[in-house]
């Protein structure tokens, strides 16, 4: 884990490694994977693949509470259709900040 829990570049690299483990063709394909790549619409992850991605990420951060379902709900309770890899990084950063501050 990075020394600064919210090192966005390091967290993005770790998310990409987890994504590669779940769906290697996406990361190693012809289309570049960017921070703003949408998980469903652009990377074509199905819900079960997102669960596997979340599981891979959780394994990298044992002991950190990561309620991934929260990514798909806005603060006012509306559902989000899709999320970007940056949304996942921001979510991780917030969770790691919470742990560091607690």
C-alpha positions in Angstrom: 0.0 0.0 0.0 1.3 3.5 -0.8 2.8 5.6 2.1 0.3 8.4 1.3 -3.0 6.5 1.1 -4.5 8.9 -1.4 -1.7 8.8 -3.9 -4.1 8.9 -6.9 -1.5 7.7 -9.4 -0.6 4.7 -7.2 -4.3 3.9 -6.5 -5.1 4.1 -10.2 -2.2 1.7 -11.0 -3.5 -0.7 -8.4 -7.1 -0.5 -9.8 -5.7 -1.3 -13.3 -3.8 -4.3 -11.9 -7.1 -5.6 -10.3 -8.9 -4.9 -13.6 -6.3 -6.8 -15.5 -6.8 -9.8 -13.2 -10.6 -9.7 -13.8 -10.6 -8.9 -17.5 -7.1 -8.9 -19.0 -8.2 -8.2 -22.5 -9.6 -4.8 -21.5 -6.4 -3.4 -20.0 -4.1 -5.0 -22.6 -6.4 -4.3 -25.6 -6.1 -1.7 -28.3 -8.3 1.0 -26.6 -6.4 2.9 -23.9 -7.9 2.6 -20.5 -8.2 6.1 -19.0 -9.2 7.4 -15.6 -12.5 8.6 -17.1 -13.2 5.2 -18.8 -16.7 4.1 -17.8 -16.7 0.6 -16.3 -19.9 -0.6 -18.0 -20.3 1.4 -21.2 -16.6 1.6 -22.2 -14.9 -1.3 -20.5 -17.9 -3.6 -20.8 -17.7 -5.0 -17.3 -20.8 -7.0 -16.4 -22.1 -6.8 -12.8 -20.4 -10.0 -11.8 -17.1 -8.7 -13.2 -17.5 -5.6 -11.1 -18.0 -7.8 -8.0 -14.8 -9.6 -8.9 -13.0 -6.3 -9.4 -14.3 -5.1 -6.0 -13.1 -8.4 -4.5 -9.6 -8.0 -6.0 -9.4 -4.4 -4.7 -10.6 -5.5 -1.2 -7.8 -8.1 -1.1 -5.3 -5.3 -1.5 -6.6 -3.3 1.4 -7.5 -5.8 4.2 -9.1 -4.3 7.2 -10.4 -1.3 5.2 -14.2 -1.0 5.0 -15.1 -0.7 1.3 -18.8 -0.5 0.7 -18.6 -0.5 -3.1 -22.4 -0.3 -3.4 -22.0 3.3 -2.3 -20.4 4.2 -5.6 -23.7 3.6 -7.4 -25.8 5.9 -5.2 -25.6 9.7 -5.2 -25.7 11.6 -1.9 -29.4 12.3 -2.4 -30.2 8.6 -2.9 -30.4 8.3 -6.7 -28.9 5.4 -8.5 -25.9 6.0 -10.8 -26.0 4.1 -14.2 -22.2 3.8 -14.6 -19.0 4.8 -12.9 -15.5 5.7 -14.1 -12.3 4.2 -12.9 -11.6 7.7 -11.4 -14.8 7.2 -9.4 -13.4 4.0 -8.0 -10.0 5.7 -7.2 -11.9 8.6 -5.5 -14.0 6.1 -3.5 -10.8 4.3 -2.4 -9.1 7.5 -1.5 -12.1 8.5 0.7 -12.1 5.0 2.4 -8.4 5.1 3.1 -8.6 8.7 4.4 -11.4 7.5 6.7 -9.2 4.7 8.0 -6.2 7.0 8.4 -8.3 9.5 10.3 -10.0 7.0 12.5 
